[in-house]
């Protein structure tokens, strides 16, 4: 069965972006570039919420999903956008939990869960996230878009990897213990 892996880059205090969605604080280190080269081929699908989708569009204006994410299937969950396919993004209004559960049972590579603490929270609470891996940046933002939201129960993690990436960044990867 495919795995859903939640990850990206976060500040030391657990934020994915500033409150306005900007990520101008991210440090690009040689180690993080190598990490992306190693892990990217593992995935053939990406899940994101509407807010992450809108940030992706701003960061890559005029580019479709395939030019940004390669051959990866890009699925956007939204309660406000019309379900459709646009510029290589599949916009889905259905129940994200059931859609993700169905995707996990399909043949294919693992599934990346990108950004969006709200979507991640719903999939974590449903027991669908198998791994969590973040490039922890050496900065305290103090506020912003949280990677994790309040959960009804705690979720145990088991350390898989801890790697220094340079420039003070550290990659932490955990298996989710369901």
N, C-alpha and C positions, 0 to 999 in steps of 0.2 A: 504494500500500500504506500502511496505517496505520502510525504511528510509536508506539513506546513511549517515554515521557518519564519519567525518574526525577527526583523532586524533592521539595521541601518547604522546611523551615527547618532549619539546622544551626548548632551552635556553631562558633566559629572553629577549634576543634581537631577538628571533624568528627563531633560527636555529635548524634543526632536527639532524644535524651531523656536524662534522668538514668537511672541503673541501675534505679530503681523504675518507670520509664516516664513520670515526670512531666515536664511541659514548662512549669513555672511561670516559667522564666527567659526565655521568648520575649518579644520586644519587639513590640508592635503599633504600627506606624508608618503614617502616611497613605500612604506610598509602597507598603507591602506590601499594603494594602487595594486600592489602584489596580491593582497587579500581578495580584492575584487576579481582579478584575473583567475585566481584559484577557485573561487566559489561560484562565480556567475554561470559557468557551464553546467552546474548542478541543477539549474532551474529551467523550466519551459513555460512557466506561468507566474504571473504576478497579480496579487490582490491589493486593492487600495480603496480607500474611501473617497468621497467626493472632494473633500478639502485637500487631500494629498494630490488628487488628480488635478485640481485647479492650480496648485503650486507647480506641479510638473509641467503644465501648459505654459505657465509664466516663465519657467526656467528654460524651456525649449520652444520658444514661439515659432509657429509655422511648421513644426516638425511633427510627423505622425509617430505613433507608438513604435513602429518597427525601426525607425531611424534612431530612436532614443533607447529602446530596450532590445533591439535585435529581433530574433524570431520568437520572442517570448509572447505568450498570450497575455494581454493586459486587461484585467477585469476591474471595473469601477463599480462600487456599490453606492447607490444614492436613493434617497427617498424623495428627492426634489427634481432630479433630472429625468427627462423622458427616456425610458429604456430603448436603446438603439445601439448601433455600431457607428462610431464616428472617428475618423482619423486613426483607425487601428485599435481604438479603445472600445471594449464591449461594456456598455453601461447597463447595469442590471438593477432592477428595482425590487426583485424578489428578496425573500428572507436570506440574508447573508450567511447565516449559520447553516441552513439546509443546502444552499448552493455550494458552500465550501465543503461540506460533508460529502456531497455528491462528487465534487471534483477530486477529492482525496481517493475515492474508489475507482476513478478512471485510470487507464494506463497512462504512463508518462513519467517525466522527471518530477522532482520535488517542486513545491509551490512556495514562492516568496510572498510574504506579507509585508508590505512596504509602508512605513510611516503610519500615521493615524492611530493614536491610542484608543479611540472609540471603537473602531472596527476590531483592533487587536483584543480589546477587553471582551467584546462579545464572543470572539472565537476562543479566547483563553477560558472564559467561563463555561463554554460548551465542551471543553476538553479537546478541541481540535488542533491546537498549536502543539507541535512536537518538540521544537527547538526554539531557543531565543539566542541571538547573537548580535552584540552591539560593539561598535567602535566607540569607546568612551573617550570623549574629548576633554582635555585639561582646562575646563572653564566652568564657572558657576554662573548660570544665566539669571537665576533668582525667580524667573517666571517664564511662561511660554506654553508651547503645546506639549503636554505631558505624554510620555511614552506609555505610562500605566495609569489607569484610573481605579477608583475604589472598586474592590471586588468583594463578593459575599463570603468567600472563603480564601484561605491562603493556598498558594500553589507551590509545591516543592520543586526545587531545581537541583540538577546534578552537574557539576562542572565538567565540561568536555575539553575546553581549551582556554588558555590564557596566554596571550602573545603581545609582546611590546611591538608597536608599529613605528616608533620613532616620533619625535616632536612632542613627547609626553602622552601620546595616544596609546591605549591598550584595548586589544580585542578580547572580549569575554564571550564564550559560547557555552550554553547550558542545554542539557536535555530536560524537557518538562516531565516531571514524574506525575502521571495521571493515576 
